[in-house]
Amino acid sequence: MEGENKLIVFENKKIRRTWYEGDWWFSVVDMVGVLDASGRPRKYWADLKKKLAEEGFEVSDIIGQLKLEAPDGKLRETDCANKEGILRVIQSIPSKRAEPFKRWLAKVGSERINEIENPELAQERMKVLYEEKGYSKSWIEKRLRGIAIRQDLTDEWKSRGVDKNMEFAILTNEISKATFGKTIEEYKQFKSLRRENLRDHMNDIELVLTMLGEATTTEFTKERNSQIFPKLRQDAKDGGDVAGTTKRDIEKRLGKPIVSKENFLEQPEKRRRLTEE
């Protein structure tokens, strides 16, 4: 996949896709056309939908009607599914071409079960993934520590009644605004990011300040035993203020801003670190 391309190519066949609600959605008919050798993907998909319905599977749970560009250049509503939905469809297609996907699904499923039994395996897998993306070991250690601190915070919020994505976003933005002077979305725009994870494009000090804001928020919430959303929001602001004060003190002593427009889209973190040393 590249940038905003509306097509991906698999085995020399084009699969249309569109960005919707924070995820890529793919044309089911196009995907079926790759895996089915009959040459009639639309009929195959229509028959498969009936089969799935007869088996008691709610196709509407994974399929959405989204507008994709048709061969005539016009936008037409098309059955689409996100990655999870596409994998579910693939599981239902008895095709040799689908076997690599199915083997991969079985492997991933086995790995996830092992990681549930031994969480350290998940951490090791994340280390490998970040190393493959070009991050240094010191950056990876900070990133993983930040994930643990974030998990502690969200667990604390959940135990106090936060259960909506919007509420998590509001609380997170309170910390970010107090720490960096920007909401998460504003920060991403500042770094020229779109779908990417903001924290994967933070430098060492940005990561540390993020951890400080979230760890302090967790401590305030526990110490104050905050139970209602307005109180939790105040905890988030206060935790961010602590990190923000630290940020301003560092900037005053360094004589330059900490918040950087730099990202790792073109140059991996490890390579950039080497060029700066």
C-alpha positions in Angstrom: 0.0 0.0 0.0 1.3 3.5 -0.8 0.0 6.8 0.5 -3.5 7.6 -0.9 -3.5 5.1 -3.7 -7.0 3.8 -4.2 -5.8 0.5 -5.6 -3.5 -2.3 -4.4 -2.2 -5.0 -6.6 -2.1 -8.7 -5.7 -1.0 -11.3 -8.2 -1.4 -8.8 -11.0 -5.0 -8.1 -10.1 -6.3 -4.7 -8.9 -8.2 -4.5 -5.6 -10.1 -1.2 -5.0 -10.0 0.3 -1.6 -11.1 3.4 0.3 -10.2 5.1 3.6 -13.3 5.1 5.9 -13.5 5.7 9.7 -9.8 5.3 10.4 -9.3 2.1 8.4 -8.8 0.8 4.8 -11.9 -0.9 3.4 -11.5 -3.2 0.4 -13.8 -4.2 -2.4 -15.0 -7.7 -1.6 -15.8 -8.6 -5.2 -12.2 -7.6 -6.2 -10.7 -9.7 -3.5 -13.0 -12.7 -4.4 -11.8 -12.2 -8.0 -8.2 -12.8 -6.9 -9.0 -16.0 -5.0 -11.7 -17.5 -7.3 -10.6 -18.9 -10.6 -14.2 -19.0 -12.1 -13.9 -15.6 -13.6 -17.3 -14.6 -12.2 -16.5 -12.9 -8.9 -19.8 -11.1 -8.6 -21.9 -14.3 -8.9 -19.4 -16.1 -6.6 -19.8 -13.4 -3.9 -23.6 -13.4 -4.2 -23.7 -17.2 -3.7 -21.2 -17.0 -0.9 -23.3 -14.4 0.9 -26.3 -16.7 0.8 -24.2 -19.6 2.1 -22.9 -17.5 5.0 -26.4 -16.4 5.8 -27.6 -20.0 5.8 -24.8 -20.9 8.2 -26.1 -18.2 10.6 -23.4 -15.6 9.9 -24.6 -12.0 9.8 -22.9 -10.7 6.7 -24.0 -7.2 7.4 -21.8 -7.2 10.5 -18.6 -7.2 8.4 -19.8 -5.7 5.1 -20.5 -2.0 4.4 -21.7 -0.3 1.2 -19.1 2.3 0.2 -18.6 4.2 -3.0 -15.7 3.1 -5.1 -14.8 4.0 -8.7 -16.3 1.7 -11.2 -14.8 0.8 -14.6 -16.8 3.6 -16.2 -15.1 6.1 -13.8 -18.3 6.7 -11.8 -18.5 6.2 -8.0 -20.9 3.3 -7.2 -21.8 1.7 -3.9 -19.9 -1.5 -3.5 -19.7 -4.2 -0.9 -16.6 -3.5 1.2 -14.9 -4.9 4.3 -12.0 -3.8 6.5 -9.1 -6.1 7.1 -10.8 -8.2 9.7 -13.9 -8.6 7.4 -11.8 -9.5 4.4 -10.0 -12.2 6.3 -13.3 -13.6 7.4 -14.4 -13.8 3.8 -11.1 -15.4 2.8 -11.7 -18.1 5.4 -14.9 -19.1 3.6 -13.4 -19.5 0.2 -12.2 -23.0 -0.7 -9.4 -21.9 -3.0 -5.8 -23.0 -3.3 -5.0 -19.3 -3.7 -6.6 -18.6 -0.3 -4.5 -21.2 1.5 -1.5 -18.9 2.2 -3.9 -16.5 3.9 -5.5 -19.3 5.9 -2.1 -20.6 7.0 -1.2 -17.1 8.1 -4.4 -16.7 10.0 -3.8 -20.0 11.8 -0.2 -19.0 12.7 -1.3 -15.6 14.0 -4.1 -17.1 16.0 -1.6 -19.6 17.6 0.8 -16.7 18.4 -1.9 -14.6 20.0 -3.0 -17.5 22.3 0.6 -18.0 23.3 1.0 -14.3 24.0 -2.1 -14.3 26.2 -0.6 -17.1 28.3 2.8 -15.3 28.3 2.6 -11.5 27.8 6.3 -11.2 27.5 6.1 -12.9 24.1 3.9 -10.0 22.9 6.5 -7.5 24.1 9.3 -9.4 22.3 7.2 -9.5 19.1 6.7 -5.7 19.3 10.5 -5.2 19.8 11.1 -7.2 16.6 8.5 -5.2 14.6 10.0 -1.9 15.7 13.5 -3.0 14.9 12.4 -4.1 11.4 10.9 -0.6 11.0 14.3 1.0 11.7 14.0 2.1 15.3 17.0 2.0 17.7 16.9 -0.2 20.8 17.0 2.8 23.2 14.0 4.4 21.4 12.1 1.0 21.5 12.6 0.6 25.2 11.1 4.1 25.8 8.2 3.3 23.4 7.4 0.0 25.1 7.6 1.6 28.6 5.2 4.3 27.3 2.8 1.6 26.2 2.8 0.1 29.7 2.2 3.4 31.3 -0.6 4.2 28.9 -2.2 0.8 29.7 -2.0 1.5 33.4 -3.8 4.8 32.8 -6.6 3.5 30.6 -7.1 0.6 33.0 -7.6 3.2 35.8 -10.0 5.1 33.6 -12.0 2.0 32.8 -12.3 1.0 36.5 -13.8 4.4 37.1 -16.5 4.2 34.4 -14.8 5.5 31.2 -16.1 3.2 28.5 -16.6 5.4 25.4 -14.0 6.1 22.8 -14.9 9.8 22.8 -14.3 10.0 26.5 -10.9 8.4 26.2 -10.1 10.8 23.4 -11.2 13.8 25.5 -9.0 12.8 28.5 -6.0 12.0 26.3 -6.4 15.4 24.6 -6.4 17.2 28.0 -3.0 15.6 28.8 -1.6 16.4 25.3 -2.9 20.1 25.4 -1.4 20.7 28.8 1.9 19.0 27.9 2.5 20.1 24.4 -0.1 22.8 23.7 -1.7 20.7 21.1 -4.5 18.1 20.8 -3.5 14.8 19.4 -4.9 15.7 16.0 -3.2 19.1 16.0 0.0 17.4 16.9 -0.3 14.9 14.1 -1.0 17.7 11.6 2.1 19.5 13.0 4.2 16.5 12.2 2.5 16.0 8.8 1.0 12.7 9.9 -2.4 11.3 8.9 -3.2 7.6 9.7 0.1 7.0 11.4 0.5 6.6 15.2 1.7 9.9 16.6 3.9 8.2 19.3 5.7 6.2 16.6 7.0 9.6 15.3 8.1 11.2 18.6 11.7 11.7 19.6 13.1 10.6 22.9 12.1 13.7 24.9 8.6 13.8 23.4 8.1 10.2 24.5 9.4 10.9 28.0 7.2 13.9 28.4 4.2 11.9 27.2 5.0 9.2 29.8 5.4 11.8 32.5 2.0 13.3 31.8 0.2 10.0 31.7 2.0 8.5 34.7 1.3 11.7 36.8 -2.4 11.6 35.7 -2.7 8.0 36.9 -1.2 9.0 40.3 -3.5 12.0 40.7 -6.6 9.9 39.9 -5.6 7.2 42.4 -4.7 9.7 45.2 -7.8 11.7 44.7 -10.0 8.6 44.1 -11.7 10.5 41.2 -15.0 8.8 40.3 -16.8 11.1 37.8 -15.7 12.2 34.4 -15.3 15.9 35.2 -12.9 14.9 38.0 -11.0 12.6 35.7 -10.7 15.4 33.2 -9.2 17.7 35.8 -6.7 14.9 36.8 -5.7 14.7 33.1 -5.2 18.4 32.9 -3.2 18.5 36.1 -1.1 15.6 35.0 -0.4 17.3 31.7 0.4 20.5 33.5 3.2 18.7 35.3 4.7 17.5 32.1 4.1 20.9 30.4 6.0 22.7 33.2 8.9 20.2 32.7 8.8 20.8 29.0 9.0 24.6 29.4 11.9 24.3 31.9 13.9 22.1 29.5 13.2 24.4 26.6 14.3 27.4 28.7 17.6 25.7 29.5 18.1 24.4 26.0 17.1 27.6 24.3 15.0 25.9 21.7 11.6 24.2 21.3 11.3 20.5 22.1 8.2 19.8 20.1 9.5 18.9 16.7 7.9 18.8 13.2 10.2 15.9 12.4 8.7 12.4 11.7 10.1 9.1 10.7 8.1 8.7 7.5 11.0 8.9 5.1 14.1 8.4 7.4 13.9 5.7 10.1 14.6 6.8 13.6 17.8 4.7 13.9 19.3 6.2 10.8 18.3 9.8 11.8 19.9 9.2 15.2 23.2 8.1 13.6 23.3 11.2 11.3 22.7 13.4 14.3 25.5 11.9 16.5 
